[in-house]
Amino acid sequence: MTRGVRVEPVAGMPRVRVERGAIPRTDAQEAAIAAAWDAMCARNPRYFNGRILSFESYDAAAGIAVARDAAYRDHACRGVVDLGIACFGSTGVLCVGDGAARRFFVARRGESVHEYPGQWEFGPCGGIDPPADGDELGAEALLAELRREAMEELGLDLDTRGARALALVHDDPVGSTDLMVLVPLGREPAAEGNWEYSQTRWATLGEILAWEGPGEVIPTTRALASWMAGAGV
């Protein structure tokens, strides 16, 4: 297993219960976060301080994940002030074919992204937005979030009717947890890149795990690919 990355299998698509309320910080911490965020935005004006979910826990018996409503800025600046935010996102593991010949969609992250620039990953992926109404997200809401990311990042109208959740993958060094969702497709769809992705390709699990060069594949993708190969998923 990749150091600092944990794969936590799930039996099905979890329900996400969202807790509200500001995350405590001192005035000095707030000032440091604000200064760091301003510097980040000066380097990349595309950054946006939207609302995100911060993962807190998962109850496997109940199939419930607990998350907290948070600000992206507070997560992005965790290297300056760590408020304990673990960005909660979803990742599509798009695949075509069967068996050892099954191919998976991977994309190379752009050089200006915040984490793991220039490295390959399963995609699309992105943070899960807090619900506009209520305090819970069910399976259809989570799949809708994944479809939104597919359209925003790849210009892809993703068919998620056969999708199923595989695992939660925790990246402790970065401070993130991703719900990995397997999405079988009938064919390899054309996907457009944007500033977040510079290249895309399709590869088998064996090919992904064979990329041994430093910084080739992000730790969460490598960990999930290894787990899938070992579990025969």
Contacts in CASP RR format, 6 or more apart in sequence:
PFRMAT RR
TARGET T0000
AUTHOR 0000-0000-0000
METHOD contacts of the structure
MODEL  1
MTRGVRVEPVAGMPRVRVERGAIPRTDAQEAAIAAAWDAMCARNPRYFNG
RILSFESYDAAAGIAVARDAAYRDHACRGVVDLGIACFGSTGVLCVGDGA
ARRFFVARRGESVHEYPGQWEFGPCGGIDPPADGDELGAEALLAELRREA
MEELGLDLDTRGARALALVHDDPVGSTDLMVLVPLGREPAAEGNWEYSQT
RWATLGEILAWEGPGEVIPTTRALASWMAGAGV
1 7 0 8 1.000
1 223 0 8 1.000
1 226 0 8 1.000
2 219 0 8 1.000
2 220 0 8 1.000
2 222 0 8 1.000
2 223 0 8 1.000
2 226 0 8 1.000
3 219 0 8 1.000
4 170 0 8 1.000
4 171 0 8 1.000
4 172 0 8 1.000
4 173 0 8 1.000
4 219 0 8 1.000
5 169 0 8 1.000
5 170 0 8 1.000
5 171 0 8 1.000
5 172 0 8 1.000
5 219 0 8 1.000
5 220 0 8 1.000
5 222 0 8 1.000
5 223 0 8 1.000
6 169 0 8 1.000
6 170 0 8 1.000
6 172 0 8 1.000
6 223 0 8 1.000
7 167 0 8 1.000
7 168 0 8 1.000
7 169 0 8 1.000
7 223 0 8 1.000
7 224 0 8 1.000
7 227 0 8 1.000
8 58 0 8 1.000
8 60 0 8 1.000
8 167 0 8 1.000
8 168 0 8 1.000
8 169 0 8 1.000
8 170 0 8 1.000
9 166 0 8 1.000
9 167 0 8 1.000
9 227 0 8 1.000
9 231 0 8 1.000
10 58 0 8 1.000
10 60 0 8 1.000
10 63 0 8 1.000
10 165 0 8 1.000
10 166 0 8 1.000
10 167 0 8 1.000
10 168 0 8 1.000
10 179 0 8 1.000
11 60 0 8 1.000
11 63 0 8 1.000
12 63 0 8 1.000
12 164 0 8 1.000
12 165 0 8 1.000
13 138 0 8 1.000
13 139 0 8 1.000
13 142 0 8 1.000
13 143 0 8 1.000
13 164 0 8 1.000
13 165 0 8 1.000
13 181 0 8 1.000
14 58 0 8 1.000
14 63 0 8 1.000
14 64 0 8 1.000
14 65 0 8 1.000
14 142 0 8 1.000
14 165 0 8 1.000
14 168 0 8 1.000
14 179 0 8 1.000
15 63 0 8 1.000
15 64 0 8 1.000
15 65 0 8 1.000
15 136 0 8 1.000
15 137 0 8 1.000
15 138 0 8 1.000
15 139 0 8 1.000
16 53 0 8 1.000
16 64 0 8 1.000
16 65 0 8 1.000
16 66 0 8 1.000
16 67 0 8 1.000
16 88 0 8 1.000
16 128 0 8 1.000
16 136 0 8 1.000
16 137 0 8 1.000
16 138 0 8 1.000
16 142 0 8 1.000
17 64 0 8 1.000
17 65 0 8 1.000
17 66 0 8 1.000
17 67 0 8 1.000
17 135 0 8 1.000
17 136 0 8 1.000
18 53 0 8 1.000
18 67 0 8 1.000
18 68 0 8 1.000
18 69 0 8 1.000
18 130 0 8 1.000
18 131 0 8 1.000
18 134 0 8 1.000
18 135 0 8 1.000
18 136 0 8 1.000
18 137 0 8 1.000
19 56 0 8 1.000
19 66 0 8 1.000
19 67 0 8 1.000
19 68 0 8 1.000
19 69 0 8 1.000
19 135 0 8 1.000
20 68 0 8 1.000
20 69 0 8 1.000
20 135 0 8 1.000
21 68 0 8 1.000
21 69 0 8 1.000
23 54 0 8 1.000
23 68 0 8 1.000
23 70 0 8 1.000
23 74 0 8 1.000
23 83 0 8 1.000
23 84 0 8 1.000
23 85 0 8 1.000
24 83 0 8 1.000
25 33 0 8 1.000
25 74 0 8 1.000
25 81 0 8 1.000
25 83 0 8 1.000
29 81 0 8 1.000
29 83 0 8 1.000
32 77 0 8 1.000
32 80 0 8 1.000
32 81 0 8 1.000
33 73 0 8 1.000
33 74 0 8 1.000
33 77 0 8 1.000
33 80 0 8 1.000
33 81 0 8 1.000
36 77 0 8 1.000
36 79 0 8 1.000
36 80 0 8 1.000
36 81 0 8 1.000
37 47 0 8 1.000
37 49 0 8 1.000
37 73 0 8 1.000
37 76 0 8 1.000
37 77 0 8 1.000
40 47 0 8 1.000
40 76 0 8 1.000
40 77 0 8 1.000
40 114 0 8 1.000
41 47 0 8 1.000
44 112 0 8 1.000
46 112 0 8 1.000
46 195 0 8 1.000
47 72 0 8 1.000
47 76 0 8 1.000
47 114 0 8 1.000
48 72 0 8 1.000
49 71 0 8 1.000
49 72 0 8 1.000
49 73 0 8 1.000
50 71 0 8 1.000
50 72 0 8 1.000
50 73 0 8 1.000
51 69 0 8 1.000
51 70 0 8 1.000
51 71 0 8 1.000
51 72 0 8 1.000
51 129 0 8 1.000
51 130 0 8 1.000
52 70 0 8 1.000
52 71 0 8 1.000
52 72 0 8 1.000
52 75 0 8 1.000
52 87 0 8 1.000
52 88 0 8 1.000
52 127 0 8 1.000
52 128 0 8 1.000
52 129 0 8 1.000
52 130 0 8 1.000
53 67 0 8 1.000
53 68 0 8 1.000
53 69 0 8 1.000
53 70 0 8 1.000
53 87 0 8 1.000
53 88 0 8 1.000
53 89 0 8 1.000
53 127 0 8 1.000
53 128 0 8 1.000
53 129 0 8 1.000
53 130 0 8 1.000
54 67 0 8 1.000
54 68 0 8 1.000
54 69 0 8 1.000
54 70 0 8 1.000
54 75 0 8 1.000
54 84 0 8 1.000
54 85 0 8 1.000
54 86 0 8 1.000
54 87 0 8 1.000
54 88 0 8 1.000
55 65 0 8 1.000
55 66 0 8 1.000
55 67 0 8 1.000
55 86 0 8 1.000
55 87 0 8 1.000
55 88 0 8 1.000
55 89 0 8 1.000
55 168 0 8 1.000
55 170 0 8 1.000
55 176 0 8 1.000
55 177 0 8 1.000
56 66 0 8 1.000
56 67 0 8 1.000
56 68 0 8 1.000
56 86 0 8 1.000
57 65 0 8 1.000
57 66 0 8 1.000
58 64 0 8 1.000
58 65 0 8 1.000
58 66 0 8 1.000
58 168 0 8 1.000
59 65 0 8 1.000
59 66 0 8 1.000
65 88 0 8 1.000
65 168 0 8 1.000
65 179 0 8 1.000
67 88 0 8 1.000
67 128 0 8 1.000
67 130 0 8 1.000
69 130 0 8 1.000
70 85 0 8 1.000
72 87 0 8 1.000
74 81 0 8 1.000
74 83 0 8 1.000
74 85 0 8 1.000
75 85 0 8 1.000
75 87 0 8 1.000
75 175 0 8 1.000
76 114 0 8 1.000
78 84 0 8 1.000
78 85 0 8 1.000
78 175 0 8 1.000
84 175 0 8 1.000
85 175 0 8 1.000
86 170 0 8 1.000
86 175 0 8 1.000
86 176 0 8 1.000
86 177 0 8 1.000
87 127 0 8 1.000
87 175 0 8 1.000
87 176 0 8 1.000
87 177 0 8 1.000
88 127 0 8 1.000
88 128 0 8 1.000
88 176 0 8 1.000
88 177 0 8 1.000
88 178 0 8 1.000
88 179 0 8 1.000
89 125 0 8 1.000
89 126 0 8 1.000
89 127 0 8 1.000
89 128 0 8 1.000
89 145 0 8 1.000
89 176 0 8 1.000
89 177 0 8 1.000
89 178 0 8 1.000
89 179 0 8 1.000
90 125 0 8 1.000
90 126 0 8 1.000
90 127 0 8 1.000
90 128 0 8 1.000
90 142 0 8 1.000
90 145 0 8 1.000
90 146 0 8 1.000
90 149 0 8 1.000
90 178 0 8 1.000
90 179 0 8 1.000
90 180 0 8 1.000
90 181 0 8 1.000
91 121 0 8 1.000
91 122 0 8 1.000
91 123 0 8 1.000
91 124 0 8 1.000
91 125 0 8 1.000
91 126 0 8 1.000
91 169 0 8 1.000
91 178 0 8 1.000
91 179 0 8 1.000
91 180 0 8 1.000
91 181 0 8 1.000
91 220 0 8 1.000
92 122 0 8 1.000
92 123 0 8 1.000
92 124 0 8 1.000
92 125 0 8 1.000
92 146 0 8 1.000
92 150 0 8 1.000
92 180 0 8 1.000
92 181 0 8 1.000
92 182 0 8 1.000
92 183 0 8 1.000
93 104 0 8 1.000
93 122 0 8 1.000
93 123 0 8 1.000
93 166 0 8 1.000
93 180 0 8 1.000
93 181 0 8 1.000
93 182 0 8 1.000
93 183 0 8 1.000
93 224 0 8 1.000
94 104 0 8 1.000
94 105 0 8 1.000
94 122 0 8 1.000
94 123 0 8 1.000
94 158 0 8 1.000
94 183 0 8 1.000
94 185 0 8 1.000
95 102 0 8 1.000
95 103 0 8 1.000
95 104 0 8 1.000
95 105 0 8 1.000
95 182 0 8 1.000
95 183 0 8 1.000
95 184 0 8 1.000
95 185 0 8 1.000
96 102 0 8 1.000
96 103 0 8 1.000
96 184 0 8 1.000
96 185 0 8 1.000
96 186 0 8 1.000
96 187 0 8 1.000
96 188 0 8 1.000
96 202 0 8 1.000
97 103 0 8 1.000
97 184 0 8 1.000
97 186 0 8 1.000
100 204 0 8 1.000
101 204 0 8 1.000
102 204 0 8 1.000
102 205 0 8 1.000
103 188 0 8 1.000
103 202 0 8 1.000
103 203 0 8 1.000
103 204 0 8 1.000
104 122 0 8 1.000
104 202 0 8 1.000
104 203 0 8 1.000
104 204 0 8 1.000
104 205 0 8 1.000
104 208 0 8 1.000
104 225 0 8 1.000
105 122 0 8 1.000
105 123 0 8 1.000
105 188 0 8 1.000
105 191 0 8 1.000
105 200 0 8 1.000
105 201 0 8 1.000
105 202 0 8 1.000
106 120 0 8 1.000
106 121 0 8 1.000
106 122 0 8 1.000
106 123 0 8 1.000
106 200 0 8 1.000
106 201 0 8 1.000
106 202 0 8 1.000
106 203 0 8 1.000
106 208 0 8 1.000
106 217 0 8 1.000
106 221 0 8 1.000
107 120 0 8 1.000
107 121 0 8 1.000
107 123 0 8 1.000
107 124 0 8 1.000
107 153 0 8 1.000
107 154 0 8 1.000
107 191 0 8 1.000
107 193 0 8 1.000
107 197 0 8 1.000
107 199 0 8 1.000
107 200 0 8 1.000
107 201 0 8 1.000
108 118 0 8 1.000
108 119 0 8 1.000
108 120 0 8 1.000
108 197 0 8 1.000
108 198 0 8 1.000
108 199 0 8 1.000
108 200 0 8 1.000
109 116 0 8 1.000
109 117 0 8 1.000
109 118 0 8 1.000
109 119 0 8 1.000
109 120 0 8 1.000
109 121 0 8 1.000
109 196 0 8 1.000
109 197 0 8 1.000
109 198 0 8 1.000
109 218 0 8 1.000
110 117 0 8 1.000
110 118 0 8 1.000
110 195 0 8 1.000
110 196 0 8 1.000
110 197 0 8 1.000
110 198 0 8 1.000
111 117 0 8 1.000
111 118 0 8 1.000
111 198 0 8 1.000
112 195 0 8 1.000
113 196 0 8 1.000
115 174 0 8 1.000
115 176 0 8 1.000
115 218 0 8 1.000
116 174 0 8 1.000
116 215 0 8 1.000
116 218 0 8 1.000
118 198 0 8 1.000
118 215 0 8 1.000
119 215 0 8 1.000
119 216 0 8 1.000
119 217 0 8 1.000
119 218 0 8 1.000
120 208 0 8 1.000
120 211 0 8 1.000
120 216 0 8 1.000
120 217 0 8 1.000
120 218 0 8 1.000
120 221 0 8 1.000
121 217 0 8 1.000
121 218 0 8 1.000
121 220 0 8 1.000
121 221 0 8 1.000
122 180 0 8 1.000
122 221 0 8 1.000
122 224 0 8 1.000
122 225 0 8 1.000
123 153 0 8 1.000
123 154 0 8 1.000
124 146 0 8 1.000
124 149 0 8 1.000
124 150 0 8 1.000
124 152 0 8 1.000
124 153 0 8 1.000
124 154 0 8 1.000
124 156 0 8 1.000
124 158 0 8 1.000
125 149 0 8 1.000
125 178 0 8 1.000
126 149 0 8 1.000
126 153 0 8 1.000
126 178 0 8 1.000
127 145 0 8 1.000
127 149 0 8 1.000
128 137 0 8 1.000
128 142 0 8 1.000
128 145 0 8 1.000
128 179 0 8 1.000
129 145 0 8 1.000
131 137 0 8 1.000
131 141 0 8 1.000
137 145 0 8 1.000
142 179 0 8 1.000
142 181 0 8 1.000
143 160 0 8 1.000
143 163 0 8 1.000
143 181 0 8 1.000
146 158 0 8 1.000
146 160 0 8 1.000
146 163 0 8 1.000
146 181 0 8 1.000
146 183 0 8 1.000
147 157 0 8 1.000
147 158 0 8 1.000
147 160 0 8 1.000
150 156 0 8 1.000
150 157 0 8 1.000
150 158 0 8 1.000
151 157 0 8 1.000
151 158 0 8 1.000
152 194 0 8 1.000
153 193 0 8 1.000
153 194 0 8 1.000
153 196 0 8 1.000
153 197 0 8 1.000
154 191 0 8 1.000
154 192 0 8 1.000
154 193 0 8 1.000
154 194 0 8 1.000
154 197 0 8 1.000
154 200 0 8 1.000
155 191 0 8 1.000
155 192 0 8 1.000
155 193 0 8 1.000
156 189 0 8 1.000
156 191 0 8 1.000
156 192 0 8 1.000
158 183 0 8 1.000
159 183 0 8 1.000
159 185 0 8 1.000
160 181 0 8 1.000
160 183 0 8 1.000
162 183 0 8 1.000
162 184 0 8 1.000
163 181 0 8 1.000
163 182 0 8 1.000
163 183 0 8 1.000
163 184 0 8 1.000
164 181 0 8 1.000
164 182 0 8 1.000
165 179 0 8 1.000
165 180 0 8 1.000
165 181 0 8 1.000
165 182 0 8 1.000
166 180 0 8 1.000
166 181 0 8 1.000
166 182 0 8 1.000
166 224 0 8 1.000
166 228 0 8 1.000
166 233 0 8 1.000
167 180 0 8 1.000
167 224 0 8 1.000
167 227 0 8 1.000
168 177 0 8 1.000
168 178 0 8 1.000
168 179 0 8 1.000
168 180 0 8 1.000
169 177 0 8 1.000
169 178 0 8 1.000
169 180 0 8 1.000
169 220 0 8 1.000
169 223 0 8 1.000
169 224 0 8 1.000
170 176 0 8 1.000
170 177 0 8 1.000
171 177 0 8 1.000
171 178 0 8 1.000
171 219 0 8 1.000
171 220 0 8 1.000
176 220 0 8 1.000
178 220 0 8 1.000
180 224 0 8 1.000
182 233 0 8 1.000
188 202 0 8 1.000
191 200 0 8 1.000
193 200 0 8 1.000
205 225 0 8 1.000
205 228 0 8 1.000
205 229 0 8 1.000
206 225 0 8 1.000
206 229 0 8 1.000
208 217 0 8 1.000
208 221 0 8 1.000
208 222 0 8 1.000
208 225 0 8 1.000
209 222 0 8 1.000
209 225 0 8 1.000
209 226 0 8 1.000
209 229 0 8 1.000
211 217 0 8 1.000
217 225 0 8 1.000
227 233 0 8 1.000
END
